[in-house]
Amino acid sequence: MIGWIGWAGADAIGRILLLTLSTAVLSRLLEPRDFGVTALALTVVAVLSVFVGAPFEEALAQRKRLRRSHLEAALAASWLAGLALLLLTIPGGMALGAFYDAPELGLLLPVASLAMFFSGHTDIATALARRRRRFNDVAYASLMGHVIGVSLSLALAVAGAGVWALIGVRLFVMIARAVLLQARLGALIRPRWSTARLKELSRFAGFSFLERLADNLTYLAFNTVVGAAYGVTTLGYVNMAMRLIEPIRGAIVATAHNLSFSFFARPGATPGLVAGRTAYLIAPVFVGLAAVTPALLPLVAGPGWESAGEIAVCLALGGALAVPARLVFTALSAAGRPEFGLASSLLGFAATLAVLVLAIPLGPPAVGFARLIGDGAQAAMALLLPAAVLGWPPRRRVVALAPAWALSAAMGLAAAALVAALRPYGDLAAVLGAAAAGAALYVALLAVFARHTLRAMALELRPRRGRPAETTS
């Protein structure tokens, strides 16, 4: 477990640093409109990618008996869906370009959609890696894929490729990650159709597909409404805010889900213990990020992006609520109940869309506020599900998660005050000073109000002799 966390942490931190670097460089070479146009293309690709590979990852990972023919059938279905969708992006890109007065979308969207085939292959290979508990290989492929992809995209940007550098970040990362993970696993997966195998995967894959589709439709609706109501330039500010927060959220969600899934799937698992301790680690990251965003955004993006700040704060606070609560749905998924994760995503989607439409008069901050409400709705559902669903009463869920939120909020308020006090000395000094002080304060709060949890986590992180770091069988 220590080995898995080490690699997962290196992957998460490495991805965040690389994507932050790319954002810092690209924001100085490109205009907000460029970010808005590529946000439209990449959001559509994210939704289309749900049809290619994503439905099968959870279905393959949780099967009691998995044969190579299941993997081959899933890959064949994924690539067939990808080919059909790629053909649709040609007229779709032209239509989007005409609607938003951005004719470049006619070519950007089909090229960006090539990433679907590689992301689908990666999803299926990741399912195999999770079954073998080869989390280190997943982390290695992800980290090195980002090193390769970000490096190539920055080279394009310096060469004057413009918006193609933004498209290249996703496309090159997907290609490199798929190739590296396949090589690390040493198990070549070929597409081979099997109706019988696909039927065996269909129920779980259907719910998994709908859940991911709802998550990605939230982004699509969000970007579409913002682009239509405020214009593509404002959408560029939203995209910048998401570039600051979403890499961290994505890394933490993937790491927490993959590692906790394997523990929740074991007989006699105690979801309250796992979720509670994980919340103490996750919540302060997002609350602290919200606190330092006013100083961090100018450092990353440079001048001219101030409108993205309020949106980024809301995105970070939403992550503090929703990401720890998602572990409830991970536990249900491990128990073969993926329908509750789907219901949660649909609830978040509906709440986000409703607030986004109703709060248009508030201007750009309405976008961040809408996401915060959507995340809060998902967290509330996780806390209020009946005890019979999971065998974990709502009261105990609140007891497991609320202390982490409360201590993180106290730390965040202090860190935000310190940022305001230190900004006259420079944004870098404000970020570093508030981050260091916030971390120290949070540990002190744990020592006072959650002493047993802090001691238990410290003991569990202590390496023990003779314990293997990874199981590959």
N, C-alpha and C positions, 0 to 999 in steps of 0.2 A: 504493500500500500504506500509506503514511503517513496519507493521508486516511481510508482505511478504518479503520485502527487508532484514529485520533483520534475518529471518530464512534462506533466500537464501544466504546471506552473511556468516552466521555461517556455512552453509553447504559447501560453496565454500572454505572458509578459513580452515575449519576442514579437508576437503578432501586434500587440498594442503599440509597441515602440515603432515597428516598421510602418504600420498604417498611419501613425501620428507623423512620422517623418515624411511619408508620401503626401499627407495632407498639407503639412507645412510647406513643402516645396511646390506642390501643385497650386495651392491657394495664392501663391505669389506669381505664378506664371499664367494663370487662367482667370477669367472673369466669373462673377457669380452666375451669369447666364449659362456658362459652360457647365457648371455644376448642376444647374437646374435641368438642362437638357439631358445630361447623362443620368441624372437621378430618375427621370422618366423611363429611359431605356432600361436601366439596370433593375428598376422596380418591376417592370413588366417581365424581365427575364427571371427575376426571383420567383414571381408567381408561376411562370411557365415551368420552372425547374421542379416545382412541387409534383408535377406530373411525371417527372423523369427520375426514378430512383428513390426519391424521398418516401413514397408510400411503403416501400419494401424494407427499409432499414429496421424499423421496430419489429415488423412482422418476422423478419429473418432472425433478429437477435433474440426474440423471446420464445421461438419454437423449441419444443422439447427434443425433437429429432430433426436435424437439418442435414439434407443431402446436397451434394454438388448440383444435382439437377434443379433444386430450388433456386440456387444462386444463378444458374444459367438461364432459367426461365424468367427470373426477375430482370436480369440484364437485357434479355431479348425484348420483353415488354417495355422496358424503359427506353431503349433505343428506338423502338418503333414509334412510341409516343413522341420522343424527341424529334424524329424526322418529320412527323406530321405537323408538329408545332413550329418547327423551323420554316416550313413552307408557308405557314400562316403569317409569320413575322414579316414577310416581304410586302404583302398588301397592308398589313397592320402598321408597319413602320411608316408607310406613305400616308396612311390616314391620320396617324398621330402627328406627323410632321405638318400636315395641312391644318389640323385643329389648333395646334399650338404655335403655328407660324414658325416652325423649326424644321425646314426641309431636310436637314442633315439626319434626322431620325430615320429616314427611309433606308439609309445604309447602316447607321449605327445599330439599330435594333437587330437585324439579321446577323451581323457579325458578333455582337455581344451574346446572341442566343447560342452560338457554338459552345459556350461554356456549359450548356445543359448536359451534353453527352458526358463530359468529364465529371461534373458534379454527381450525375446519376451513377456512374461507375464507382465513384468514391463512396457514395452512400452504401452501396451493396458490399464493397470491400470493407467498409467500416463495421458493418453488421458482423461479418466473419471475424474481424479483429476483436470485436467485443465478446463474441462467444469464446474465443481463445484467450481472452483477457490480455490481448496484446495492445494495451493502451499506450505503451511507450512508442510503438510503431505508428499509431495514429497521430500522436503528438509530434513525433519526428517528421512525418510526412507533411503535417500541417505547417510546422515551423519552417522547414526548408522550402516548402512550396511558396510560402510568403516571402522568404528571402529572394528566391528566384523571380517570382512574379513582380514584386515591388521594384526590384533592381531593373528589370526590363522596362517596366512602365516609366520609371524615372528617366531612363535613357531615352525613351520616346519623347518625354516632355522636354528634356534639354535639347533634343534635336528639332523641336518645334512642331511636334505632332498634334498639339492642342488637345481636343476632347478625346482623341484616340488613346492618349495616355491614361485617362480616367477609365475608359473601357478596358484597357489592357490590364489594369490592376486585377480586376475580377477574372478575366479570361486567362491570363498567364498563371495566376495562382491556382485556378481549377485544373489546368493542364498539368502543371508540375506536381500538385498534390496527388492527383490520380495515379500518375506514373510512379511516383516514389512509394506510395502505399502498396500498390500492386507488387512492386519489386521487393519491398520489405517482407510482405507476407509469403512470397514464394509460391503462391497458388494462383495460376493463371485462370481467370474466369472468362469463359467464352459465351457469347449469346447463343442460346438454343431454346426454341419454343417448346413449351409443354403446358397444354391446357389444364391437365390434371394437377400439376404442381401449382399453377397460378390459382386454381380453385382452393387449394389448401391454404394459401396465403391470403385469400381474398378478404375475409372478415376483418382481421387485424389490420391488413394493409388499407382497407377502405376507411376505417376510423382514423388511422394515422395520416392518410392522405388528406382527409377533410380537416383534421386539426391543423396541419401545416398550411393548407390552403387558406383557412381562416386567418392564421397569423400573417400570411403574406398579403392577403387581400386587405388587411388593415393598413399595411404600408402603401398598397396600390391606391386605395380609396383616399387615404391621407394625402398622398402626393398629387393625385388627380384633382381633388377638391382644392388644394392649395394652389396648384398651377392654374386652375380655371378661375378661382376667385381673386387671386392676388398677382398672378403672372409668374413667368418662369424665373425671373430674378429673385423674387421672394422665396420660391421653391429652392433656389440655390442656397439661401440662408438656412432653410430647414435641413438641406442636405449636409451643410457644414456642421450643424449641431449634431446630427446623427453620426457624422464621421468622428466626432469627439467622443460620443457615448456608446454607440452601437458595437464597435470592436470589443470594448471591455465587456459589454453585456453578452455578446455572442460567445466570447471565450469562456466566461464564467458559466453561462447556461450549459454549454456543451460539456465542459469539464464536470460540473456538478451532476448533470444528468447521467453521463456515461459511467462515472464512478459509483454514484449512489444506486443506479439501476441494478448493478451486479449484487449489491448488498440487500436491496429490497427484495430481490428475487429468491433469496435464500429462505428456507423454512425457519419460522420463529423470528423473523426480522423485526426490529423495533424502530418503526419509522419516526417516532417522536424523538428518540435520542439522536438519530442521524440528522433529521431536519433541524432540530434545535441547535445543535452544535454548528451545523453548516451555516445557519442564519447568523450566528455570531461572527462568522468570517466574511459573509457576503454583504450584509446590510451596511457595515461601515464603509466599504469600498465605494458604494454608490452615494451615500450621504456625504462622505468626504469629497467626492468628485463634484457634487452639487455645490459644496461650500467654496471650492477653489476655482470653479468655472469662470467667474468674472475676471480673474487674473490669468487663468490658463488659456482661455480662448485667444486673447491677443498674442500670447507667446506662440501658439500653434499656427494660427491663421494670419497673423499680421493685422494691420489696420484695415478698416472698412467692413468688418464682419460683426459689428456690435449687435446687430439685430438678431444674430443667432444665439446670443447669450441666454436670454430668458427661456428660449425653447430648450436649450441644452440643460438648464437647471431642472426643468420639468421632466425631461427624459431621464435624468439621473435619479430623481426622487421616485419616479415610477418604477425604475429598476430595483430600488431599495425595497419597494413593497412587493412587486410581482415575482422577482427571481427567487427569493427564499420560499415563497408560497408555492412556486411551481413544483417543489419537491413532493408535495402532496399528490400531484398528478403523476409524477414519476413513480411514486409508490403504487398508485392505482394501475399504471401501465404495466409495471413489473408483475402485478397480480392478474394480468389479462383483462383489465377494465379500461381500455383506451378511450371509451366514449365520454368519460368525464373530462379528459383533457380537451376533447373536441368541444364540449359544451362550454368550457372555460374560454377557449379561443373565440367562440361565437359571441359569448357575452362581452368580452373585451372589444371585439370588432364593432358590435352594435353600440356600445357605450361611447367608443372613440368617435364613430361616425356621427352619432347624434349630437355630441357636444361640438364637434368640428363644424357641423352645419349651423347649429343654433348660435354659436359664438363668433360667427364671421365678423360682426361689428367690432369685436375686440381687437381685430388686426392680427399680425403674426403671432403674438403670444398665445392666441387661441389654439394654435397647433400643438404647442407643448402642453397646454392645459388639457386638451382632449386626450392626448396620450396618457397623461397622469391619471385621468379619470378612468380610462380603459384598463390600465394596469391595476388601479385600486379595485375595480370591479372583479378582476380575476383573483386578486388576493382575498377579497371578501368571500368569494365562492369557495375557495380552498379552506377557509376557516369555518364556514357554515354548513358544509356537506354533512348529512346525517351520519351518526356513528356507525350505523349498520353497513354503510358503503365500504368502509375501510377497517372497522373495528378500532377506530381511534377517535374518541369523542371530541366534539368541537371545543369544549372547554380546555382539554389537554393540548389541542393544537394552538389555541391562543396562548396558553402558558408556555409552550415551547418556543413560539416565534415572537411574542410581544416584547419580552425583555431585550432581545437583540435590537428591535426597532427603537425602543425607548432609549437605550444607552447610545445607539448610533445617533439619534436625534440630538441628545445632549452634546455629544462630541461635535456634531455638525454645526450647531449654533455657535459653539465656542470657536470653531475653525473659521466660520464665516466672519465673525467679529474680528478675528485676528487678521484675516485677509484684508478687510477694510482698513484696519490700522496700519498694515504694512505696505499697502499699495503706493503710498507716497515715496517709498524707498525703491520702487520698481516691482514689476509683475513677477519676475523670477524670485525675488526675495519673498514676496507674499506667498507664492505657491510653495516654495521649499519650507519656509517657516511654518505655515499653517499645516502642511502635511506632516512635518516632524512633530509639532506640538499636538496635532490631532491624534496621531498614532500613540504617542505617549499617554495622552489623556484617556484614550479608549482602553488601553491596557490597565491603567489605574482604575477606571470604572469597573472593568471586569474583576479586578482584584478585590474591589469592595462589594460589588453587588452580585457577582457571579463567580465567586471564588472556587467553588467545586468544579464548575465547568472549565474554568481556566486551568486548574490543576489537572483535570482529567485529559484535556487536550494536550497539555505539555507532556504528560506521561505517555500518551499514545503516539506522539511524534518522536519519542525516544527510540532509536534503533535497538532491536533485540537480536542477539546472536542466533544464528541458525535459521532465521526466518527468511524465506525467499522473497525477493522483491517483485517477482513476476512469475505468473503461471502461464505456460504456453500451450498446455494440452487442451 
